[in-house]
Amino acid sequence: MSGREDEALAQAAVTALTGALALAPKPGLPDPRDLGARASRMDHCRLRWSAKALAPGLAAMAAAARRTGEPTPGLRTELGAIGRCTEHSVHLAGGGHRGALWALGLLVAAAALDPRAGARDIAATAKQIAAHTDKRAPRRPSRGSSMSAKYGAAGARGEARAGFPHVRRALNALISSRAAGATEEQARLDALLTVMSTLQDTELLYTAGPMGLRHVQAGARGVMEAGGTATKAGAAALTTLDIDLHARACSPRGSAGLLAGAVFLDSLPVIATP
């Protein structure tokens, strides 16, 4: 790999994230409709802008993986240091995307280690990287770690150490929905809802508690059981869920970051083509 290929991986990840942001309607999450809502207009604009601030850090992660050549403890520590610097840059640009940075950073680094690897192999390599401890990470509790300790939820760290099962599930949903005739937007919404239906989202646990999490999971399952967003019944169920979650201020942010990871992996065969 070269520096140009590192940048290409980073840009693919950012494109995946901005593509996920562009989807609508996303239940409980910012989407382009916010541009017409004065109260929340800045949320979507800020997230679109700050997503671009991830690119230099993601390219640096790809370069670090390429130099190291293996999923070593040293690589995990270096990725952590780059990630914290990138978080600061993103904060200055408007904030957000912390969960997406974690998932995309590991997947980009794993893809850089073996440019010829398929999506499942990349997820497996990311699992190997995540299995190591970042010895330089600050020893302070986060929302996610607090909820993981309190409720036993896997959280972002557990998701990575399990090989990103929800990213792989979202990727399968993308492929299945396309094969069934869904549009690209509908397929991506189905992938998002697939993640929402089972993910133990620690951010939701923090803001809405176990009952709120179960409510979101049940609503997402309801859309998929109605046939998915490409069907009339599924689209109606999605509209109902969207209104409900926005009214409750339930935001499944963890699912959004994992959807971006799936869209990134889905794009890799395309960017690997000369």
C-alpha positions in Angstrom: 0.0 0.0 0.0 1.0 3.6 -0.5 0.0 6.9 1.1 -2.5 7.4 -1.7 -4.1 4.1 -0.8 -4.2 5.1 2.9 -6.0 8.3 1.9 -8.4 6.3 -0.3 -9.4 4.0 2.6 -9.9 7.1 4.8 -12.0 8.8 2.2 -14.1 5.6 1.7 -14.8 5.6 5.4 -15.8 9.2 5.5 -18.0 8.7 2.4 -19.7 5.8 4.2 -20.4 8.0 7.2 -21.7 10.9 5.3 -23.8 8.5 3.2 -25.3 7.1 6.4 -26.0 10.7 7.5 -27.9 11.4 4.3 -30.4 8.6 4.8 -34.0 9.6 5.8 -36.1 9.0 7.7 -33.7 7.7 10.4 -35.7 7.0 13.6 -34.3 9.1 16.4 -31.3 10.2 14.4 -30.3 13.4 12.6 -31.0 13.4 8.9 -31.5 15.9 6.0 -35.0 16.8 7.2 -33.3 18.7 10.0 -32.3 21.3 7.5 -35.9 22.4 7.4 -36.4 22.4 11.2 -35.0 25.5 12.8 -34.6 23.9 16.2 -32.3 21.1 15.0 -30.9 22.5 11.8 -27.4 22.8 13.2 -27.3 19.2 14.3 -27.2 17.8 10.8 -25.0 20.5 9.4 -22.5 20.1 12.2 -22.4 16.3 11.8 -21.8 16.5 8.1 -19.0 19.0 8.5 -17.3 17.3 11.4 -17.4 13.9 9.6 -14.9 15.3 7.1 -12.5 16.0 10.0 -12.1 12.3 10.5 -10.2 11.8 7.2 -6.7 12.8 8.3 -6.9 10.6 11.4 -8.2 7.6 9.5 -5.5 8.0 6.9 -2.9 8.0 9.7 -4.4 4.9 11.2 -4.2 3.1 7.8 -0.6 4.2 7.5 0.2 3.0 11.0 -1.2 -0.4 10.2 0.7 -0.6 6.9 4.0 0.2 8.6 3.4 -2.3 11.4 2.1 -5.1 9.1 0.5 -7.1 11.9 -2.3 -6.6 14.5 0.1 -6.1 17.4 -0.3 -4.5 20.8 1.9 -1.7 19.5 -0.5 -1.0 16.7 -3.4 -0.9 19.1 -1.6 1.7 21.2 -0.7 3.8 18.2 -4.3 3.7 16.9 -5.5 4.8 20.3 -3.2 7.8 20.3 -4.2 8.8 16.8 -7.9 8.3 17.7 -7.7 10.7 20.7 -6.0 13.3 18.5 -8.7 12.8 15.9 -11.4 13.2 18.5 -10.0 16.6 19.4 -10.0 17.7 15.8 -13.6 16.5 15.3 -14.6 18.3 18.5 -13.2 21.5 17.0 -15.1 20.9 13.8 -18.4 20.5 15.6 -18.3 17.2 17.5 -20.0 13.9 17.2 -18.9 10.6 15.5 -17.0 9.1 18.5 -18.6 5.7 18.0 -18.1 5.8 14.3 -14.5 6.8 14.7 -13.9 3.7 16.9 -15.5 1.3 14.5 -14.2 2.9 11.3 -10.7 3.3 12.7 -10.3 -0.3 13.5 -11.9 -1.4 10.2 -9.7 1.0 8.2 -6.6 -0.3 9.9 -7.6 -3.9 9.4 -8.2 -3.2 5.7 -4.8 -1.6 5.4 -3.1 -4.7 6.8 -4.4 -6.8 4.0 -5.8 -4.8 1.0 -7.0 -8.0 -0.7 -9.1 -9.2 2.3 -12.8 -9.5 2.1 -15.3 -7.9 4.5 -15.4 -10.9 6.9 -11.6 -11.2 7.1 -11.3 -7.5 7.7 -13.7 -7.8 10.6 -11.7 -10.7 12.0 -8.5 -8.7 11.8 -10.2 -5.8 13.5 -11.1 -8.2 16.3 -7.5 -9.1 16.7 -6.4 -5.5 17.0 -9.2 -4.7 19.5 -8.3 -7.7 21.6 -5.1 -5.8 22.7 -5.2 -3.3 25.5 -4.4 0.3 24.8 -2.0 0.9 27.7 -1.9 4.6 27.1 -5.6 5.2 27.2 -6.9 7.5 30.0 -8.2 5.6 33.0 -11.5 7.3 33.3 -15.0 5.8 33.0 -17.0 6.7 29.9 -20.8 6.5 29.4 -20.3 3.3 27.5 -18.1 1.6 30.0 -20.4 2.7 32.9 -23.4 1.2 31.1 -21.5 -1.9 30.3 -20.5 -2.4 33.9 -24.1 -1.7 35.1 -26.1 -3.7 32.6 -23.6 -6.2 31.1 -23.9 -4.7 27.7 -21.1 -5.4 25.3 -20.7 -1.8 24.3 -18.4 -0.5 21.5 -15.4 -2.3 22.9 -17.2 -5.6 23.2 -18.6 -5.2 19.7 -15.1 -4.8 18.3 -13.6 -7.7 20.4 -16.4 -9.9 19.0 -15.4 -9.1 15.4 -18.2 -6.5 14.8 -21.1 -8.9 14.6 -23.6 -6.1 14.0 -21.5 -4.6 11.2 -21.6 -8.1 9.6 -25.3 -8.4 10.2 -25.9 -5.0 8.6 -23.8 -6.0 5.6 -25.9 -9.1 5.2 -29.1 -7.0 5.4 -27.8 -4.6 2.7 -27.1 -7.5 0.4 -30.4 -9.2 1.1 -32.5 -6.1 0.7 -30.9 -5.2 -2.6 -31.4 -8.8 -3.9 -35.1 -8.4 -2.9 -35.4 -5.3 -5.1 -35.0 -2.5 -2.5 -33.4 0.8 -3.6 -30.0 1.6 -2.1 -31.6 4.0 0.4 -34.1 1.4 1.5 -31.4 -1.3 1.7 -29.3 1.0 4.0 -32.3 1.8 6.2 -33.1 -1.9 6.5 -29.4 -2.4 7.5 -29.8 0.3 10.2 -33.0 -1.2 11.5 -31.4 -4.6 11.6 -28.7 -3.3 13.9 -31.2 -1.3 16.0 -33.3 -4.4 16.5 -30.6 -6.3 18.5 -27.8 -3.9 19.5 -27.4 -3.3 23.2 -26.7 0.4 22.6 -25.0 1.8 25.7 -25.9 5.4 24.7 -29.5 4.4 24.7 -29.1 2.7 28.0 -27.6 5.9 29.4 -30.3 8.2 28.1 -33.4 6.0 28.1 -32.6 3.0 30.4 -33.4 -0.7 29.7 -37.0 0.0 29.0 -36.1 2.6 26.4 -33.6 0.3 24.7 -36.1 -2.5 24.5 -38.7 -0.1 23.1 -36.3 0.9 20.3 -35.4 -2.7 19.6 -39.0 -3.8 19.4 -39.9 -0.9 17.1 -37.0 -1.7 14.7 -38.0 -5.4 14.7 -41.6 -4.3 13.9 -40.5 -2.5 10.7 -38.5 -5.5 9.5 -41.2 -8.0 10.4 -43.6 -5.9 8.4 -41.5 -6.5 5.3 -38.8 -3.8 5.5 -38.7 -0.3 4.3 -39.3 -1.3 0.6 -42.8 -2.5 1.5 -45.9 -0.3 2.1 -46.4 -1.8 5.6 -42.8 -1.5 6.5 -42.6 2.1 5.3 -45.7 2.9 7.4 -44.1 1.2 10.5 -40.9 3.2 9.9 -42.8 6.5 9.8 -44.6 5.6 13.1 -41.3 4.6 14.7 -39.6 7.7 13.5 -42.2 10.0 15.0 -42.2 8.0 18.2 -38.5 8.0 18.8 -38.1 11.7 18.0 -40.9 12.5 20.5 -39.2 10.4 23.1 -35.8 11.8 22.3 -34.4 8.3 21.9 -31.3 8.4 19.7 -29.8 5.0 18.7 -26.4 6.6 17.9 -24.5 3.4 18.4 -26.4 1.8 15.5 -25.6 4.7 13.2 -21.8 4.2 13.7 -22.1 0.5 12.9 -24.1 1.1 9.8 -21.3 3.4 8.6 -18.9 0.5 9.2 -21.0 -1.8 7.1 -21.3 0.7 4.3 -17.5 1.1 4.4 -16.9 -2.6 4.1 -19.5 -2.8 1.3 -17.5 -0.2 -0.7 -14.2 -1.9 -0.5 -14.4 -4.1 -3.7 -15.3 -0.9 -5.6 -12.4 1.2 -4.4 -10.0 -1.8 -4.9 -10.8 -1.8 -8.6 -8.1 0.0 -10.7 
